[in-house]
């Protein structure tokens, strides 16, 4: 039974240690005999003569829960039971089962519920669009007005939500997640504001009827949910506080994002690995599968619970012949399909990139930059006018949603002999070949434009539909050419055009995304693997052709947005026999124990680097560590007493994170806290006035007179403060920054950057700092923007370590653009959408 003791303030405190010990089969210490009997404890005694408590008992004792004041009465049995259950859950279930399992379970269930709710909302919006067209008026002008205006309103609302709440919701999300999983920090990308704008914006952008997908944005939504669960749920904060575990959970979130879109747990895990990970830790495999299975199970069960389905089925069930799915001779046709799908996928990526560059560079000439709504409205207007069912849309299924189109494409019967009246009505005008060809051409063009709009937009499902139409066209042509099958005999085996649609969907989507897992996704979507050989052959050939011509759509978007990325080294690259000393940056700015605050001020004023190496001395630049820019700025602000939050003599290790003040502007002398937007106020008033536009506020802050210093003595006091040496023992420092020797091959450095998600590495010779290598130098070397053959390698005696904190090489000075040398990006340096 639990024991109680009364505190002096009259509160009752429940001690449930004995009950927990009973639950674990242990005898409470106060009932144990120290010498004999069943409860004898042979463990060594502690300093106070008592046997040590078990780890679980010790932890619970240290975090004992107080019960509220009950006016001196003993708590009732319900309260006692509640607290016992809470403690048992917190300290026994979490420690035994593991918070990783529970985190994955909650994440999978929550994403399944969100996905089902979003699908329901999108379905209702799309059906409302069709209802306005069919049911309100028979006048063609009224119908076309409603057909065009409704999508325009949806797109305008989606753009407004993203603009007002969070612009980070724009686009797919997979390219950014690939960057984040590499170790790059994109500020405010995984926040609740982005979650709200992403969910609402995606529902309305897809509800408009434009060829926009859900998979990429939903991967982003899943990652936001993973981040928020780790931040705000008390039991999961240990996951969020550990950077490695947090990244592992983000990888699992990518898997469940795909899984809850297609109800394809296996394909979701494999697809997320292919598109987001350069190197994947096998230990994280179970997290992805467990989360994806939980999500897909609940997602499909929602259809059963809502009454739409009787049992769990695939999203697009097919009924292909298993006895004779295809003739071996048809493998030639499937191989050619894969080749042309690869060429088409590369063309799509190239066309999308050219559209974005055209709008960016020449948009002002065609008045597209005057208003953020102008370009999306023009694209929406053209798409809706073209697909109007009474005009051109009548010949290419303009009234169908993307899901309806997939169901038609995967039909196992040929459309020329089908008994389905719906298919005949949609695709038989003027004939199935003209309708399919028009559908493919316009879907190709419209998708390339629509995924560049400033709304949440995925690219996978539209190109999946496009590939299915391409395969259906080839399949119907094969049926026309061989109506009785290729090999005629006692029994004719007819060609199945639906199988060609499955192969085309997998091949084309795999070519655009450079993935093989699309083959697994189509098997899980259709529920059949009868065409596994043709699908794999076509996907492999399509990938080979597309990778030879263009990057994947996600890598292309990374390049468009200028996000940090690590390009692949191909066999034609000329850097295999080159070393990092050929491409490293040699003009280095560093600090040492001899540095003064004046040196720090000049260093911060003349550079925008995010971290600086710390060496032993100017004459002996043996690397000792690395210091982030923000800590140097705080040290400078403290010594000049600009920052009143911190005392100049206080250690940074004892302070809470002060970066939460970074976005706050200086309002008075008592709250002079500097962030990234006003950091130049540390140097002089004029620079800060130019950068912030608030000269008066900065002037008051910059000329803040500390207590005990007169205005006439301020200049001399400031100079004396700046002339003093920096006490680096009070500044947080990375004492083991990543470093490699200068003769390391670029190929090995490339592998290290990809495996360890590095953003920079210091280059040393005999332990002395001689250069720095960043992601940008590797990228330029692989892409051929640095001429390695013209570099003169410095000799050992040619290295000069200047007294001003620079390392120079007289015989060569490689000039490259300034880049940040850590894994943080400023928000203004990240384009939030393609426009």
Secondary structure, 3 states (H helix, E strand, C coil): CCEEEECCCCCEEEECHHHHHHHCCCCCHHHCCCCCCCCCCCCCECCCCCECCCHHHHHHHHCCCECCCCCCCCCCHHHHHHHHHHHHHHHHHHHHHCHHHHHHHHHHHHHHHHHHHHHHHHHHHHHHHHHHHHHCCCCHHHHHHHHHHHHHHHHHHHHHHHHHCCHHHCECCHHHHHHHCCCCECCCCCCHHHHHHHHHHHHHHHHCCCCCECHHHHHHHHHHHHHHHHHHCHHHHHHHHCHHHHHHHHHHHHHHHHHHHHCCHHHHHHHHHHHHCCCCCHHHHHHHHHHHHHHHHHHHHHHHHCCCCCCCCCCCCCCCCCCCCCCCCHHHHHHHHHHHHHHHHHHHHHHHHHHHHHHHHHCCCCCCCCCHHHHHHHHHHHHHHHCCCCCHHHHCCCCCCHHHHHHHHCCCCCCCCCCCHHHHHHHCCCCHHHHHHHHHHHHHHHHHHHCCCCCECECHHHHHHHHHHHHHHHHHHHHHHCCCCCCCCCCCCCCCHHHHHHHHHHHHHHHHHCCCCHHHHHHHHHCCCCCHHHHHHHHHHHHHHHHHHCCCHHHHHHHHCCCCCCCCCCCCCCCCCCEHHHCCECCEEEEECCCEHHHHHHHHHHCCCCEEEEECCCCCCEEEEEEEHHHHHHHHHHHCCCCCCCCCCCCHHHCCCHHHHCCCCCCCHHHCCCCHHHHHHHCCHHHHHHHHCCHHHHHHHHCCCCCCCCCCCHHHHHHHHHHCECCHHHCCCECCCCEEECCCEHHHHHHHHHHHCCCEEEEEECCEEEEEEEHHHHHHHHCCCCCHHHCCCCCHHHEEECCCCEEEECCCCCCCCCCCCCCECCHHHCCCCCC
